[in-house]
Amino acid sequence: MEENNKKCKHHWIFMESICKRIPSDHYIEYTRTDLFFCEKCLEQKQIKKSSNQLYNTPKPDWYKE
Protein backbone atom coordinates (compact mmCIF):
# COMPACT_ATOMS: atom_id res chain seq x y z
CA MET A 1 0.00 0.00 0.00
CA GLU A 2 2.86 2.39 0.76
CA GLU A 3 4.13 1.93 -2.78
CA ASN A 4 0.70 2.84 -4.17
CA ASN A 5 0.64 6.02 -2.08
CA LYS A 6 3.86 7.21 -3.72
CA LYS A 7 2.23 6.89 -7.15
CA CYS A 8 -1.10 8.37 -6.12
CA LYS A 9 -2.06 11.79 -7.44
CA HIS A 10 -3.82 12.75 -4.25
CA HIS A 11 -7.24 14.29 -4.22
CA TRP A 12 -7.53 15.64 -0.68
CA ILE A 13 -10.94 15.82 0.97
CA PHE A 14 -11.47 17.92 4.09
CA MET A 15 -12.76 15.93 7.10
CA GLU A 16 -12.78 18.30 10.07
CA SER A 17 -11.04 21.05 12.04
CA ILE A 18 -10.16 20.68 15.69
CA CYS A 19 -9.74 24.03 17.44
CA LYS A 20 -8.42 24.56 20.94
CA ARG A 21 -8.01 27.63 23.10
CA ILE A 22 -5.62 27.19 26.03
CA PRO A 23 -5.30 30.15 28.42
CA SER A 24 -2.20 30.70 30.56
CA ASP A 25 -1.01 33.49 32.84
CA HIS A 26 0.17 35.88 30.14
CA TYR A 27 -1.29 34.73 26.84
CA ILE A 28 -3.78 32.46 25.09
CA GLU A 29 -2.56 29.66 22.86
CA TYR A 30 -4.80 29.05 19.85
CA THR A 31 -4.38 25.84 17.89
CA ARG A 32 -6.19 24.47 14.88
CA THR A 33 -5.66 21.07 13.28
CA ASP A 34 -7.25 20.43 9.88
CA LEU A 35 -7.71 16.78 8.92
CA PHE A 36 -7.81 15.55 5.31
CA PHE A 37 -7.88 12.22 3.50
CA CYS A 38 -7.15 11.22 -0.08
CA GLU A 39 -10.23 9.75 -1.68
CA LYS A 40 -8.08 7.63 -3.99
CA CYS A 41 -5.63 5.90 -1.62
CA LEU A 42 -7.16 6.84 1.79
CA GLU A 43 -3.93 8.38 3.06
CA GLN A 44 -4.55 10.94 5.81
CA LYS A 45 -2.77 14.18 6.61
CA GLN A 46 -2.96 16.94 9.19
CA ILE A 47 -2.18 20.61 8.87
CA LYS A 48 -1.54 22.32 12.20
CA LYS A 49 -1.52 26.01 13.02
CA SER A 50 -0.82 27.63 16.37
CA SER A 51 -0.37 31.08 17.76
CA ASN A 52 0.20 32.67 21.16
CA GLN A 53 -1.77 35.86 21.62
CA LEU A 54 -1.64 38.26 24.51
CA TYR A 55 -4.89 38.82 26.37
CA ASN A 56 -7.02 41.65 24.96
CA THR A 57 -5.74 41.08 21.42
CA PRO A 58 -7.87 39.65 18.63
CA LYS A 59 -7.77 35.93 18.01
CA PRO A 60 -6.09 34.78 14.78
CA ASP A 61 -8.17 34.96 11.60
CA TRP A 62 -7.76 31.24 10.97
CA TYR A 63 -9.15 30.27 14.40
CA LYS A 64 -12.84 29.32 14.42
CA GLU A 65 -14.87 28.39 17.47
N, C-alpha and C positions, 0 to 999 in steps of 0.2 A: 504494500500500500504506500509506503514511503516513496518508492520509486515513481509511482503514479502521481503523487503530489508534486514532484519536481517537474513533471511534464504538463501538469494541469494549468490551463489558462483560467485562473480563478475568476469566479463571478461572486463577489462578496455580497452577502445579504445581512442586513442589520438585524440583530436579535433584541438587544436591550441595552439600556444605560443604567449603571449603578452609581448613584451620587451619594457622597457622604460629606457631612459638615462636622468637623471635630474642633471644638473650642479649646483653647488653652489660656494661660494667664495673659499673654500679650498679643495673641493673634488667633485667627481662625484658619484652619487648614481645610481647603476645599479639594475634594478629589472626585473625579469622574472616570469610570471605566466603561468604554463602549465595547460590546461583544458582537462579533460577526462570525458567519460561517460561509464556506464556499458551497454553493448548491451543487457543484459538480463532483467534488471529491470529499466533501464534508469536513475539510480541515477547518479549525477554529482559530481565531486570533482576537487579541485584545489590544485596544489603544487606550493608554492611560494618560490623564492630565491631572496635574495638581498645582496648587498655588497657596501660598501663605499670605493672608491679608490681615492688616491691622484692623482692630475694631473700628467701627464708624467709617469704614471705607466700603465702597460698593463691592458686591461679590463679582467674580469673573463672569464675563459674557457667556462663556461656554457652560457654566454651572446652571443646572435646572433642578428645581425641587419638585 
